[in-house]
């Protein structure tokens, strides 16, 4: 397998996992919080919510890194 194919698979996988993580986080917010009402109470993240929050950040960084590396490799090959 060449590097471009591996990076493409990595991008697709991280994009799907990132989408799932974001949708799971949005499920935790109430409908009132989405439209700006009663959602402005600060509370700390605990347990699974915290793990989901940090995994979303890690997946976002991995996705951005894979996209940048794909861009760099693509410009070097052409």
N, C-alpha and C positions, 0 to 999 in steps of 0.2 A: 504494500500500500504506500502511496506517496503522501507527502505532508499535507497537500491541499485537501485530499479526501479525508484524512484524519481530522483536520481542523474544521471541515464542513460538518462532519458528524458531531464533533464537539459543540459547534455553534447550535446546531439543531437541537441536540440533547439539552444543553443549558437553556436555550430559549423556551423549550417546553416545560422544563422544571421551574424556571423563573416565572412563567405564566401561571403555573399551578400554585406556586408559593404566594404570588400576589393575589390571586383569587381567593385563596384560603384566608389571607389576612383581611381582605375586604369583607369576607363573610362574618368576621368577628365584630366589625363596626355596625352599629345599629343604623337603621334607615334614616333616623333623625340626624345622626352624625354626618351622613353623606350629604344631606341638604343643608347643613349648617346649624341645626338646632340640637341643643342638649348634648353635644358631642365634645364640648370644650372643657371637660373635666380631666385634669391630669391624673394619671395613675401609672404605676410601674408595671412593666411586663414581667410575668412570672411563668415558669414552667414551659409548656409547649409553645406558648405565644412568643416567649423570648427566643427560643430555638428557631422558630419559624422566621422571626424578624432578622436574626443574624444570618440564617441560611439564605434569606432573600438578598442581603447585602453581598454575601460571598458569591452567590450565583450571578448577580449583576456584574461584579468585578470580573469574574471568569468569562462571562459572555463578552464584555467589552474588550478584555485582553485577547480573546480568541479572534474577535473581529479585527482588531488592530494587527495581529500577527498575520491573519489571512490577507489583509490589505497590503502589508509589507511584502509578503512572499509573492502576491499577485503582481505587484509592480516590478519586482526584481526579475520575474520570469518573462515579462513581456518586453 
